[in-house]
C-alpha cells in the first residue's frame, strides 16, 4: 500500500503513524488475496485486532476525505 500511496501528490504529508498503518494494513491485504491463507488469517485474527484494523481503515479514509476538501 505504501508503494501506491507514494504515487499521491500529498504522500509527504502523511505522518509516520499513517505510513506505519499502511504497512500494517498491507499485510492483511496480501494475505486476503490468496484464498488458501484466508481461512488461516480469519482464525489468527481475534475480534479486538479486527476492530483495531477497522478503526485504522476508517481513520485513514477520514483523513483522505478531509485532505481532498
DAKATA-V639631 format. One record per residue. N is the residue number from 1. RES is the residue in three letters. PHI is phi as a letter, one per 40 degrees, with the letter a starting at -180 (999 if undefined). Layout:
BEGIN
N;RES;PHI
N;RES;PHI
END
This chain:
BEGIN
1;UNK;999
2;UNK;c
3;UNK;c
4;UNK;c
5;UNK;c
6;UNK;c
7;UNK;c
8;UNK;c
9;UNK;c
10;UNK;b
11;UNK;d
12;UNK;c
13;UNK;c
14;UNK;c
15;UNK;c
16;UNK;c
17;UNK;c
18;UNK;c
19;UNK;c
20;UNK;c
21;UNK;c
22;UNK;d
23;UNK;c
24;UNK;c
25;UNK;c
26;UNK;c
27;UNK;d
28;UNK;c
29;UNK;c
30;UNK;c
31;UNK;c
32;UNK;c
33;UNK;c
34;UNK;b
35;UNK;d
36;UNK;c
37;UNK;b
38;UNK;c
39;UNK;c
40;UNK;c
41;UNK;c
42;UNK;c
43;UNK;c
44;UNK;c
45;UNK;c
46;UNK;c
47;UNK;c
48;UNK;c
49;UNK;c
50;UNK;c
51;UNK;c
52;UNK;c
53;UNK;c
54;UNK;c
55;UNK;c
56;UNK;c
57;UNK;c
58;UNK;c
59;UNK;d
60;UNK;c
61;UNK;c
62;UNK;c
63;UNK;c
64;UNK;c
65;UNK;c
66;UNK;c
67;UNK;c
68;UNK;c
69;UNK;c
END
